[in-house]
Protein backbone atom coordinates (compact mmCIF):
# COMPACT_ATOMS: atom_id res chain seq x y z
CA UNK A 1 0.00 0.00 0.00
CA UNK A 2 1.06 3.58 -0.53
CA UNK A 3 3.09 4.64 2.48
CA UNK A 4 4.02 1.10 3.55
CA UNK A 5 7.67 0.32 2.94
CA UNK A 6 7.66 -3.13 4.57
CA UNK A 7 7.75 -6.20 2.38
CA UNK A 8 8.02 -9.20 4.71
CA UNK A 9 4.27 -9.92 4.85
CA UNK A 10 3.84 -9.17 1.15
CA UNK A 11 6.67 -11.52 0.27
CA UNK A 12 5.41 -14.27 2.58
CA UNK A 13 1.91 -13.95 1.12
CA UNK A 14 3.32 -14.10 -2.42
CA UNK A 15 5.31 -17.24 -1.61
CA UNK A 16 2.38 -19.03 0.04
CA UNK A 17 -0.11 -18.03 -2.65
CA UNK A 18 2.29 -19.16 -5.38
CA UNK A 19 2.80 -22.43 -3.52
CA UNK A 20 -0.99 -22.73 -3.30
CA UNK A 21 -1.27 -22.64 -7.08
CA UNK A 22 -1.97 -18.95 -7.65
CA UNK A 23 -0.14 -16.78 -10.14
CA UNK A 24 0.99 -13.73 -8.17
CA UNK A 25 1.80 -10.35 -9.65
CA UNK A 26 3.86 -8.44 -7.08
CA UNK A 27 3.71 -4.69 -7.69
CA UNK A 28 6.12 -3.95 -4.88
CA UNK A 29 6.06 -1.72 -1.83
CA UNK A 30 4.69 1.81 -1.49
CA UNK A 31 2.22 1.03 -4.29
CA UNK A 32 -0.09 3.89 -5.28
CA UNK A 33 -3.70 3.37 -6.39
CA UNK A 34 -2.54 4.22 -9.92
CA UNK A 35 0.06 1.43 -9.77
CA UNK A 36 -2.67 -1.03 -8.77
CA UNK A 37 -4.87 0.28 -11.62
CA UNK A 38 -2.08 -0.16 -14.16
CA UNK A 39 -1.39 -3.73 -13.03
CA UNK A 40 -5.08 -4.66 -13.03
CA UNK A 41 -5.61 -3.13 -16.48
CA UNK A 42 -2.76 -5.18 -17.93
CA UNK A 43 -3.08 -8.46 -16.00
CA UNK A 44 -6.86 -8.72 -15.47
CA UNK A 45 -6.64 -10.69 -12.19
CA UNK A 46 -9.50 -12.49 -10.48
CA UNK A 47 -8.42 -11.27 -7.07
CA UNK A 48 -6.46 -8.29 -5.72
CA UNK A 49 -4.66 -8.39 -2.39
CA UNK A 50 -3.83 -5.35 -0.27
CA UNK A 51 -1.62 -5.57 2.80
CA UNK A 52 -0.55 -3.06 5.42
CA UNK A 53 2.13 -3.69 8.01
CA UNK A 54 1.37 -0.55 10.02
CA UNK A 55 -1.76 1.43 10.83
CA UNK A 56 -0.59 4.54 8.97
CA UNK A 57 -1.07 3.14 5.43
CA UNK A 58 -4.38 1.42 6.26
CA UNK A 59 -6.50 4.32 4.96
CA UNK A 60 -4.82 3.77 1.59
CA UNK A 61 -6.62 0.43 1.36
CA UNK A 62 -9.97 2.20 1.17
CA UNK A 63 -8.56 4.90 -1.09
CA UNK A 64 -7.18 2.26 -3.45
CA UNK A 65 -10.35 0.14 -3.50
CA UNK A 66 -12.54 3.20 -4.06
CA UNK A 67 -10.24 4.40 -6.87
CA UNK A 68 -10.29 1.01 -8.59
CA UNK A 69 -14.08 0.78 -8.29
CA UNK A 70 -14.51 4.28 -9.74
CA UNK A 71 -12.43 3.22 -12.74
CA UNK A 72 -14.57 0.09 -13.17
CA UNK A 73 -11.58 -2.16 -12.65
CA UNK A 74 -13.13 -4.26 -9.86
CA UNK A 75 -15.94 -5.68 -11.99
CA UNK A 76 -15.56 -9.44 -11.55
CA UNK A 77 -12.48 -8.95 -9.36
CA UNK A 78 -12.47 -9.89 -5.67
CA UNK A 79 -10.45 -8.01 -3.05
CA UNK A 80 -8.73 -9.41 0.00
CA UNK A 81 -7.02 -7.37 2.71
CA UNK A 82 -4.71 -8.25 5.55
CA UNK A 83 -1.69 -7.31 7.56
CA UNK A 84 -0.83 -6.99 11.23
CA UNK A 85 -3.16 -4.08 12.10
CA UNK A 86 -6.04 -5.09 9.81
CA UNK A 87 -9.19 -6.75 11.19
CA UNK A 88 -12.35 -8.26 9.77
CA UNK A 89 -14.24 -5.21 11.01
CA UNK A 90 -11.90 -2.93 9.05
CA UNK A 91 -12.24 -5.11 5.93
CA UNK A 92 -16.03 -4.83 6.22
CA UNK A 93 -15.83 -1.06 6.78
CA UNK A 94 -13.80 -0.44 3.60
CA UNK A 95 -15.83 -2.83 1.44
CA UNK A 96 -13.23 -5.54 0.90
CA UNK A 97 -14.57 -8.92 -0.20
CA UNK A 98 -12.35 -10.83 2.19
CA UNK A 99 -9.95 -10.63 5.09
CA UNK A 100 -7.06 -12.87 6.08
CA UNK A 101 -5.35 -12.45 9.45
CA UNK A 102 -2.09 -13.92 8.14
CA UNK A 103 -0.40 -15.08 4.95
CA UNK A 104 -1.26 -18.76 5.36
CA UNK A 105 -4.97 -18.08 5.79
CA UNK A 106 -4.85 -15.79 2.72
CA UNK A 107 -4.51 -18.88 0.51
CA UNK A 108 -7.70 -20.42 1.91
CA UNK A 109 -9.57 -17.10 1.79
CA UNK A 110 -8.52 -16.56 -1.84
CA UNK A 111 -9.82 -20.01 -2.75
CA UNK A 112 -13.06 -19.33 -0.91
CA UNK A 113 -13.56 -15.97 -2.65
CA UNK A 114 -12.96 -17.43 -6.09
CA UNK A 115 -15.38 -20.29 -5.42
CA UNK A 116 -18.20 -17.87 -4.58
N, C-alpha and C positions, 0 to 999 in steps of 0.2 A: 504494500500500500504506500501511497505517497507519504513521505515523512518517516517511514520505517526502514531503517538501514540494516536491520538484522536479517540474516538469511538461514539460520540453523533450522527453524521450524519449517520454512519454505522448502529447504533442501531435503529435510527428512520426509515431508509430505510428498515431494516429487519422487523420491526413491521408493517409498511404500506404494504410492499409486502406480508407478511404473511396474513394480514387482507384482501388483495386483492386476496387471493386464491393461492398464490405461495408458494411452499416449499422452504425455504431459508436455505442454509448451510453457516453458519457464520464461517469464518476461523480466525477471530480475527483481532487484530491490528498488525501493523509492519509486514505484511505478505509478504514474499519473493516470487519471481516468482516460486521457487521450491515448496513452500507451495500451491500456486494456482494449479500447475501441479499435485501435489499429490491428492488434493481434486477433480479436474476434472477427473483424471484417475479412481478414486474410485466411484464418484457419477454420472458421465456422465450427467451433466446439459445441458439444452437447451439454457441457457443464463448465462453469467458471468458478475458480476458488479464490477467495480473498483471505489473507491472513495478516494479523497484527500481533506483534510481540509486546507492544506497550499500549497503554491507554491513549496516548497522544495521537496516534494515527487512526484510531478507531472511527472517528467521524468521517474519515475518507472512505470507509466502506460504504456508508450510505450515499455519500457524494458520488462515488464511482457507480454504484448500482443505479442511482437515479439518472445519472448521465447516460449510461448505457441503455436504459429503458427509454429515455427521451429520444435517443437516436434510433430506436427500434431494433437494437442489436440483441435484445434478450428474448425475442420471440422464439420459442422452442428451445431456449437455453436455460438450464437450471443454474442456480447459484448456491454455493456452500461457503460458509464463513467459519473461521476458527482462530485460534491463537490463545495465548495465556490469559489475557484479560477478557476475552469474549465469552458470552454466555448464551444460552438458548433464548433468554428473555431479550437480549440485545439483537440476536438474529431475527426474532419475531418483530421487534420494533422497527428494524430497517428494511424489512420485507425480503429477507433472504429465504430461499427455498429450504435450506438445510443448515445445520450446525454440527460441527464435530469438535469435541473437547480436546482431541489430540490427533496426531497424524495417523495413528493406526486405525482409529475409528472413522477417519475421513474416507478410507477405502470402502468400508461397509456403507457409510452414508451415501457416498457417490453411487454405489450399486443400487441402493434403495431408491434414490432420486431418479435414476435412469429407468428403473423398472416401473415407476408410477406414471 
